[in-house]
Amino acid sequence: MPSPKSTEMATRHWFRDCINPKNFYAAQAPILKSTFIGGLTPFTVVNRRRHDSALECTIFGYVNSFIHSATFCTCYVITLLRHESVTAHFFDSEISTLGDILQIIVGLVALIMTFGYSVFRRQTLIDSFHALARTDKHFKEIGVETDYKSTLFFNYGLLLIQVIVNLAYISISIAIVTSSGVYICGPTWAAFFLPFIMMTMINSLFVCIVNQAKHRFYLLNKILKSLQEISVDKRRLSFDEKQEEVKVVKIQKPLNISSVFSNTNRYMPDVINQVASIQSEICDACDYVEDYFKVQMLTIVTISFLISVFDSYYVLETVFTDQSTDTPFSKLQFVTFFFCQGFMHVVGVINIVLVTSLTIQENKQIAVNVHKLINVNHYDEELTKQLTNLSLQMTHRKVAFTAYGFFKLDFTLLFTLVGAATTYLVILVQFSLNQSPPCDQKMSIPDLAQGNATLSP
């Protein structure tokens, strides 16, 4: 039986390993384990040896994914059979019925495709993690040491925010409904919240891995900028001084990352060669990410667009009209409920677009820094040759994220969605006006005669 002292030491050792990851996989453990428990990924981080981690698929992961997908489908089927929905208690019309049907069908198909895709395409996501892990090894070859603790805290912070947002949204929604004395069964609530929970989990996984690619592009830009400073300094030295003097340059970074390497003429072309290799591997990782998440991103954007359009219509209908909705909810409760739902989905899409756009921009900046370095390099033909090859590589190895090729995941998507949402809102308003009873502009004959009699002198 272990002694209390040994147990305490083991606990301290475990806690120290949890907050001080030694490799890339250990730093990604929080997000990978959360998606593993949620059934979205059948693999998780496994510690094989001390300071050595890897991704491994388990039987529990496959069974867990099947149980989650079966549970979600059951909730949707029960909701359809009971002809019950959360929205129907707020707004009972042909448009709300159409919105409920579309959301349920899209959500059901999306859940099945997402869980199936995560199982059958699992190796693609694993390859993306492997590619990013290899880049860290190449960074070490030129002296770049990554502080994985910062990555770990970023993942913990992102998960904490997601949990707080989910709990707040679910609590507010349930509180609004229950405060009005409306009873909704558990499967209906599950069918209502499951798409949002699923999207936040996928969103977190996508943001974490794309942010890692962006961070490594940023490191490459810092290295190139430091080489520019070295080249400018070398132009001020004579040829003999350049051969004798060896500088040591340190690249400082906000996340406690530094790089130390020599700037001799012999070594700088080697650094550029490693930069080209790292940039290519990061692009490979981004290609794997784009290939794996293309179905999930199409699902998220589609569901978010539908929900945002219908919620905006419900809110506008309530705010700008005085018609009674024949529901037990007040106008404030009505607007708060649908505004929160639409706002959450819009924020999710903005989060995706923001991280992808910043990553693409960071990769484009590499080409800019390469040509700046070419312009200031007037002493090393081999370095110029390596930079030219890297510039040519940048024209062919570009980073792009799409939703199964239908549209790009960048800032242009926001303008497209706003334009499409405005168009569909106008259509819904026109449809609502056509369905509303016309104004009674004609008066009956008795009323007309009575009115004439009243107006007569």
C-alpha positions in Angstrom: 0.0 0.0 0.0 1.6 3.3 -1.0 2.4 5.7 1.8 0.7 9.1 2.1 4.0 10.8 1.2 4.4 8.9 -2.0 0.8 9.6 -2.9 1.3 13.3 -2.4 4.5 13.2 -4.5 2.7 11.4 -7.3 -0.1 13.9 -7.2 2.3 16.8 -7.4 4.1 15.1 -10.3 0.8 14.6 -12.1 -0.3 18.2 -11.6 3.1 19.5 -12.7 2.9 17.4 -15.9 -0.6 18.8 -16.5 0.5 22.4 -16.4 3.9 21.9 -18.0 3.4 20.0 -21.3 6.6 18.7 -22.8 5.4 18.2 -26.4 2.9 19.3 -28.9 0.3 16.6 -28.2 0.3 17.2 -24.4 -0.4 20.9 -25.1 -3.5 19.9 -27.2 -4.7 17.4 -24.6 -7.6 19.6 -23.1 -9.3 20.1 -26.4 -8.7 16.6 -27.7 -10.0 15.0 -24.5 -13.1 17.2 -24.4 -14.0 16.3 -28.0 -13.2 12.6 -27.2 -15.6 12.6 -24.4 -18.2 14.4 -26.5 -17.9 11.7 -29.2 -16.6 14.0 -31.9 -13.2 12.3 -32.1 -12.5 8.6 -31.5 -8.9 9.3 -30.6 -7.2 11.0 -27.6 -3.8 11.8 -26.3 -2.0 8.8 -24.7 1.2 9.1 -22.7 3.5 6.2 -23.8 6.7 7.2 -22.1 7.8 10.1 -20.0 7.7 13.3 -22.0 6.3 11.3 -25.0 2.7 11.5 -26.1 0.8 10.4 -29.2 -2.7 10.2 -30.6 -4.4 6.8 -30.4 -7.8 5.5 -31.4 -9.6 3.4 -28.8 -12.6 1.1 -28.7 -14.2 3.3 -26.2 -13.9 6.2 -28.6 -15.8 4.4 -31.4 -18.5 3.2 -29.0 -18.8 6.6 -27.4 -19.3 8.2 -30.8 -21.9 5.7 -31.7 -23.8 6.2 -28.4 -23.8 10.0 -28.9 -25.0 9.8 -32.4 -27.7 7.3 -31.5 -28.9 9.4 -28.6 -29.0 12.6 -30.7 -31.0 10.9 -33.4 -33.4 9.4 -30.9 -34.1 12.9 -29.5 -34.8 14.2 -32.9 -37.1 11.3 -33.9 -39.1 11.7 -30.6 -39.5 15.5 -31.3 -40.8 14.8 -34.8 -43.2 12.2 -33.6 -44.6 14.4 -30.9 -44.9 17.3 -33.3 -43.4 19.6 -30.6 -40.8 22.3 -30.9 -39.6 25.1 -28.7 -40.2 27.8 -31.2 -43.9 26.8 -31.6 -44.6 27.9 -28.0 -43.4 31.4 -28.9 -44.6 31.9 -32.5 -47.2 29.8 -34.1 -47.4 30.5 -37.8 -46.6 29.0 -41.2 -43.2 30.6 -41.2 -42.3 29.3 -37.7 -43.4 25.8 -38.7 -41.3 26.0 -41.8 -38.3 27.2 -39.7 -38.8 24.4 -37.2 -38.9 21.7 -39.9 -35.8 23.1 -41.7 -33.8 23.3 -38.4 -34.8 19.8 -37.3 -34.0 18.2 -40.7 -30.7 20.1 -41.2 -29.7 19.4 -37.6 -30.5 15.7 -37.9 -28.6 15.3 -41.1 -25.7 17.4 -39.8 -25.3 15.3 -36.7 -25.3 12.0 -38.6 -22.8 13.4 -41.1 -20.6 15.0 -38.5 -20.3 11.9 -36.3 -19.8 9.6 -39.3 -17.3 11.9 -40.9 -15.3 12.2 -37.6 -15.0 8.4 -37.5 -14.3 7.6 -41.1 -12.0 10.6 -41.7 -10.2 10.5 -38.4 -6.8 9.8 -40.0 -6.9 13.2 -41.8 -7.2 15.1 -38.5 -4.5 12.9 -37.0 -2.2 13.7 -39.9 -2.7 17.5 -39.4 -1.5 17.1 -35.8 1.4 15.0 -36.9 2.4 17.7 -39.5 2.3 20.5 -36.9 4.3 18.3 -34.5 7.0 17.8 -37.1 7.3 21.6 -37.7 8.3 21.9 -34.0 11.2 19.5 -34.6 12.4 21.6 -37.5 12.1 24.8 -35.4 14.4 23.2 -32.8 17.0 22.5 -35.5 17.4 26.2 -36.0 17.1 27.0 -32.3 13.4 27.9 -31.9 12.0 26.6 -28.6 8.2 26.6 -28.2 6.7 27.2 -24.8 3.9 24.7 -24.9 2.5 26.0 -21.6 1.1 29.1 -23.4 -0.7 26.8 -25.9 -2.1 24.7 -23.0 -3.4 27.8 -21.2 -4.9 29.1 -24.5 -6.8 25.8 -24.9 -8.0 25.8 -21.3 -9.1 29.4 -21.6 -11.0 28.7 -24.9 -12.7 25.7 -23.3 -13.6 27.6 -20.2 -15.2 30.4 -22.3 -17.2 27.9 -24.3 -18.5 26.1 -21.2 -19.5 29.4 -19.6 -21.2 30.6 -22.8 -23.1 27.3 -23.3 -24.3 27.2 -19.7 -25.4 30.8 -19.8 -27.3 30.4 -23.0 -29.0 27.2 -21.9 -29.8 28.6 -18.5 -31.3 31.8 -19.9 -33.4 29.9 -22.5 -34.8 27.4 -19.9 -35.4 30.2 -17.4 -37.4 32.2 -19.9 -39.6 29.2 -20.8 -40.2 27.9 -17.3 -40.9 31.3 -15.9 -43.9 31.5 -18.2 -45.4 28.2 -17.0 -44.6 26.3 -20.3 -43.6 22.7 -20.0 -41.3 21.2 -22.7 -40.1 17.6 -22.6 -36.5 16.6 -22.3 -36.0 15.2 -25.9 -37.4 18.5 -27.3 -35.0 20.5 -25.3 -32.2 18.2 -26.4 -33.1 18.5 -30.1 -33.1 22.3 -29.6 -29.7 22.6 -27.9 -27.7 19.7 -29.5 -26.9 21.5 -32.7 -25.5 24.5 -30.8 -23.5 22.3 -28.4 -22.1 20.2 -31.3 -21.1 23.4 -33.2 -19.3 24.9 -30.2 -17.3 21.7 -29.8 -16.3 21.6 -33.4 -15.7 25.3 -33.3 -13.3 24.9 -30.4 -11.3 22.1 -32.1 -11.1 24.0 -35.4 -10.0 27.2 -33.7 -7.3 25.5 -31.6 -5.6 23.7 -34.5 -5.9 26.6 -36.9 -4.5 28.9 -34.3 -1.5 26.6 -34.0 -0.8 27.0 -37.7 -1.2 30.8 -37.5 1.2 30.9 -34.6 3.9 29.0 -36.5 3.5 31.2 -39.5 4.0 34.1 -37.1 7.3 32.5 -35.9 8.5 32.2 -39.5 7.8 35.9 -40.1 9.8 36.8 -36.9 12.7 34.8 -38.2 12.7 36.5 -41.6 12.4 39.9 -40.0 15.4 39.1 -37.8 17.4 38.0 -40.9 16.5 41.4 -42.5 18.1 43.2 -39.5 21.2 41.0 -39.7 21.5 41.7 -43.4 21.2 45.5 -42.8 23.9 45.3 -40.1 26.2 43.3 -42.4 26.1 45.9 -45.1 27.8 48.2 -42.6 30.7 45.9 -42.0 33.7 45.2 -44.3 34.3 41.8 -45.8 36.9 40.8 -43.3 34.8 41.8 -40.4 31.9 39.7 -41.7 34.2 36.7 -41.8 35.5 37.2 -38.3 32.5 38.4 -36.4 29.7 36.0 -35.6 26.6 37.5 -34.1 23.9 35.8 -32.0 20.5 37.1 -32.6 17.6 36.4 -30.3 14.0 36.6 -31.5 11.7 37.5 -28.7 8.0 36.7 -28.7 5.1 37.6 -26.4 4.4 33.9 -25.6 7.9 33.2 -24.2 9.2 31.8 -27.4 12.8 32.6 -28.5 15.1 31.6 -31.3 18.9 31.8 -31.1 21.0 31.1 -34.2 24.2 32.3 -35.9 24.2 34.7 -38.8 27.3 33.6 -40.6 27.1 33.6 -44.4 27.2 29.8 -44.4 24.3 29.4 -41.9 21.7 31.9 -43.2 20.9 29.9 -46.4 20.4 26.9 -44.2 18.0 28.8 -42.1 16.0 29.8 -45.2 16.0 26.2 -46.4 14.5 25.2 -43.0 12.0 28.0 -43.2 10.8 26.7 -46.6 10.5 23.2 -45.2 8.5 24.4 -42.2 6.2 26.6 -44.3 5.5 23.6 -46.6 4.6 21.4 -43.6 2.4 24.0 -42.1 0.6 24.2 -45.4 0.2 20.5 -45.4 -1.4 20.7 -41.9 -3.8 23.4 -43.1 -4.7 21.2 -46.1 -5.5 18.3 -43.8 -7.6 20.6 -41.6 -9.5 22.0 -44.6 -10.2 18.5 -45.8 -11.4 17.2 -42.5 -13.5 20.2 -41.4 -15.1 21.0 -44.8 -18.3 19.1 -43.9 -18.4 20.4 -40.4 -17.9 24.0 -41.5 -20.6 23.7 -44.2 -22.9 22.3 -41.4 -22.1 25.1 -39.0 -22.5 27.9 -41.5 -25.8 26.4 -42.8 -27.4 25.9 -39.4 -26.2 29.3 -38.2 -27.5 31.0 -41.3 -31.0 29.4 -41.1 -31.3 30.1 -37.4 -30.1 33.7 -37.6 -32.5 34.5 -40.5 -35.6 33.1 -38.8 -34.6 34.5 -35.4 -34.1 37.9 -36.9 -37.5 37.7 -38.5 -39.2 36.7 -35.2 -37.5 39.6 -33.4 -38.4 42.2 -36.1 -42.0 40.9 -36.2 -42.3 41.3 -32.5 -40.5 44.7 -32.1 -42.1 46.5 -35.1 -45.6 45.2 -34.9 -48.3 45.4 -32.2 -49.9 42.2 -33.1 -50.4 39.7 -30.3 -48.6 36.4 -30.6 -51.1 34.6 -28.5 -48.3 33.2 -26.3 -47.7 33.3 -22.5 -44.4 35.2 -23.1 -44.0 38.9 -22.9 -42.5 40.9 -25.7 -39.2 41.2 -23.7 -39.0 37.5 -23.1 -39.8 36.8 -26.7 -37.1 39.2 -28.0 -34.5 38.1 -25.5 -35.0 34.4 -26.3 -34.6 34.7 -30.1 -31.9 37.4 -29.9 -29.7 35.2 -27.7 -30.1 32.2 -30.0 -29.3 34.2 -33.1 -26.4 36.1 -31.5 -24.7 32.9 -30.3 -24.7 31.4 -33.8 -23.5 34.6 -35.4 -20.6 34.8 -32.9 -19.7 31.2 -33.8 -19.3 32.0 -37.5 -17.4 35.2 -36.8 -15.0 33.2 -34.6 -14.3 30.8 -37.4 -13.9 33.5 -40.0 -11.6 35.5 -37.7 -9.1 32.7 -37.0 -8.9 31.6 -40.7 -8.5 35.1 -42.1 -5.7 35.8 -39.6 -3.9 32.6 -40.5 -4.2 33.3 -44.3 -2.9 36.8 -43.8 0.0 35.6 -41.6 1.0 33.2 -44.4 0.8 35.9 -47.0 3.1 38.1 -44.9 5.9 35.5 -45.3 6.1 36.3 -49.0 6.4 40.0 -48.2 9.2 39.5 -45.7 11.0 37.2 -48.2 11.1 39.9 -50.8 12.2 42.5 -48.2 15.1 40.2 -47.3 16.0 39.8 -51.0 16.1 43.6 -51.4 18.6 44.1 -48.5 20.8 41.1 -49.3 23.7 42.2 -51.5 26.5 39.9 -50.4 25.3 36.3 -50.5 24.2 34.7 -53.8 23.3 31.4 -52.2 21.0 33.2 -49.7 19.3 35.0 -52.6 18.9 31.7 -54.5 17.2 30.1 -51.4 15.0 33.2 -51.0 14.0 33.1 -54.6 13.0 29.4 -54.3 11.0 30.2 -51.2 9.2 33.0 -53.0 8.4 30.6 -55.8 7.1 28.1 -53.2 4.8 30.7 -51.7 3.0 31.2 -55.0 2.1 27.5 -55.1 1.7 26.7 -51.4 -1.2 29.0 -50.4 -3.5 28.5 -47.4 -7.2 28.4 -47.9 -10.2 27.1 -45.9 -13.5 26.4 -47.5 -16.8 24.8 -46.7 -16.6 21.8 -49.0 -15.6 24.2 -51.8 -19.0 26.1 -51.8 -17.5 29.2 -50.2 -14.3 30.4 -48.6 -14.0 30.8 -44.8 -12.7 34.3 -44.7 -14.0 37.9 -44.2 -15.8 37.8 -47.5 -18.1 35.2 -46.1 -19.6 37.7 -43.6 -20.6 40.1 -46.4 -22.1 37.2 -48.4 -24.1 36.0 -45.4 -25.3 39.5 -44.5 -26.5 40.1 -48.1 -28.2 36.7 -48.3 -29.8 37.2 -44.9 -31.2 40.6 -45.9 -32.7 39.1 -49.1 -34.4 36.2 -47.2 -35.7 38.5 -44.5 -37.4 40.7 -47.2 -38.9 37.5 -48.6 -40.2 36.4 -45.2 -41.7 39.8 -44.5 -43.4 39.9 -47.8 -44.7 36.4 -47.3 -46.0 37.4 -43.8 -47.8 40.5 -45.2 -49.5 38.3 -47.9 -50.6 35.9 -45.2 -52.0 38.6 -42.9 -55.6 39.5 -43.2 -56.2 42.5 -45.4 -57.3 45.8 -43.9 -61.1 46.3 -43.8 -61.3 49.2 -46.1 -65.0 48.6 -47.1 -67.8 49.3 -44.8 -71.1 47.4 -44.8 -74.1 49.1 -46.1 -75.9 49.5 -42.7 -72.7 51.0 -41.3 -72.4 53.3 -44.2 -76.0 54.4 -43.9 -75.6 55.0 -40.2 -72.5 57.0 -40.9 -74.3 59.1 -43.5 -77.1 59.7 -41.1 -74.7 60.8 -38.4 -72.9 63.2 -40.7 -76.1 64.7 -42.2 -77.3 68.0 -40.7 
